[in-house]
Amino acid sequence: MQFLIWCAVVAVASASFSCRDAGTQAGDEQRISIIIPPFVNTTVAGNRDDYDYLSIGIADELSNRLAYSDRFDVIDPALLVEKITLRQLVGGAKDEKALVDAFLGLKAEYAVMGTVSLSVDRNVLTLSARALRTADRKTMAEATETGEASEWNHLRGLLASRLAAKLGVKLSGTALRQLAEADTREFAAFRENYIGKLYYYKSLEAGINKKEDDVRKFKQLSLLHYSKAIARDVNYQTVRKNYVQLFDFKKLLSTKEEKSARIQGRLNEMTIFGIANQADANRHIAEWAAKNQVLIKSMINGLPDEYRLEIQGHTDSAGSPALAAARAKQVYDALRGVGVFDFKMTHKGYGSLKRIPWIHPGDKSNNRVTFAIVSVIK
């Protein structure tokens, strides 16, 4: 996936740098923390809960864009489940102070909060958002967009663009074009993905409440909907990330664990596909390393001492462990070439042992390279 410059990032950056420190310039590399909780679902329908996936999905897709910025630390809204109820998280806390206090508890300096509403009879979607500074709960900008539900991604881009304009941020033609890009334009896949995400949140809340039967039930329901989303759109990278997160998420016990979990979340989206033959491998790996070098360097070189990046090579059922190992080594060499420390990385070929579970063993999508944060402490 491309390194996307979302106007929402630029907009919040403008607000944060101008308000945080009068002497800070937009070109500085100071990082700030931001959170985008699920939008408040204001849909008026027979059963409004049926549309909670919209409140989660719009916010999560924006968060995914911000996560690629080397200027922002994007906080996973799932961590809010430990601080407020799921109904508050998805529906919006009745007392906004309680929600902002939860943001502050996670050390979020800025938030993008919003509402989403679907006119069911006309299939019209309305998105509204505001950029909020958490320290004093000051609203920095507000914007609203309305259009057909199938144009959710376009509306999201327009919303971010309008926020940027209200903050006086000028956007290049390239940035404006990037606003229209997304993992998927298939609304049915988007819907299934975020119904799955809603069940994921329910599994977390059940775990906190020590209801193990409900944990298992909600995980199974989550997997069911993720599988449907993948079947509808095999190129939808965000649903792949959500699928993996269902298994990877653990209660974060320390700053080091939180950092490694956050990095793993970003790496889950950075699988390298399209390397079925050597020519493809050389081209794709070089392009990937060049495009992601700033983000990769900042993440991996800054890992705590007890963690390493494991570069994992994979093949389809016709491939060999040696071929998988060679692909992993290619990526290792490419990352060394752009400045990642060699002692922070290892590489390993898994052959066809870790095929993608939802596709045929012989499918060429299994020819890929994935990444994992591993502990070197036995």
C-alpha positions, 0 to 999 in steps of 0.5 A: 500500500502506498505511503498516503498523505491524508489531508486529515493528517495535514489538517491535524498536524497544522493545528497541533504544530501551531497550537502546541508550540509557537516556535515549532515549524511544520517541517519539524520531525516532532511526533504527536499522538492522535486517536480516532474513535468510532464515529457516533452512529446517528442513523434513524432506522428501525434498528440503529444498531444494524449500522454501527459498522459505519461508525467503526469503519469510517474512523478505522479507515482514517486511522489506517491512513494516519498510521503510515505517517512518520509524524504521528503515533496513532493510538488503537481505539481498541484500548478504549474498551478498557476505559469505557463501555463498548456502547460508549465507544461505538455510540459516543459517550453521553458525557464527552468529558468522560471520552476525552478523559479516556483519550488523555489516559492513553496520552492522545494529544489530538482526536478526530471525532465525528458522526455518521448517519445513513438515510436507509430509504435513500441510501444517503450517507452523511459524515461530520467530523471535527479536529479536537485538542484534548488538553483543553477540549478545543475544537480546531475545525469542523466539516460535513459531507453527504452522498451515496453510501457506496461513495463512502471512500470519496466522502471520507476524502472530501471530509478530510479535505474540508477540514484541511481547508478550514485550518488553512492548509493548502493541498497539492494536486498529488495530495488531493488525488491521493484522497480518492485512493483506498484499499477497496471501493467495494461497499459490501466488503467494507460492511462485512469487514466492520461488522467483523471489527464490531465483534472483535471489540465485543470479544475484547470487552468480554475478555475484560469481563472474564466471560470466556464463552462470549470471547470465543463466540464473538471471535468466531462471528468476527472471523466469519465476517472477515472471511466474507469481506475477503471473499468479496475483495481479495485485495482489501488490505485493511481486512487482512490487518483486522483478521490478524489483529483478532489473533495478535491483540493482547493486553498491553502491560508495558510501554515496550510491549505497547510499542512492539504491538503498535509496530506489528499492527503497521507491519501487518499491512505491509506484506509484499505480494506479487513476487511469483518470479525473480523479476517481479521479486527484484522490482517489487522489493526495491519499490517497497523498500524505497517507498517505506524506508522512512517508516521502516527505519523509524519503527525497526531501528527504534525497537526495544533491545529485546525485540527483532524484526523477523522477515518471513518468506513464503511460497505457494504449495509448489514452492520450496523452503529455499525459494522462500528463504531467498525472498526473505534474504532479498528483503533483508538486504533491501532494508539494510540498503536503506539504513535499517540496522542489520542487528535489528533484523533476522530472516527466515524461509517458511516455504508453504507452511504458512499459507494464507488460510482463506485462499487455495494452497496453489494460489500465487498470492501465497508467494509473499513476504511478511513481517513479525516482531519477535522477542530474542529472550527465550 
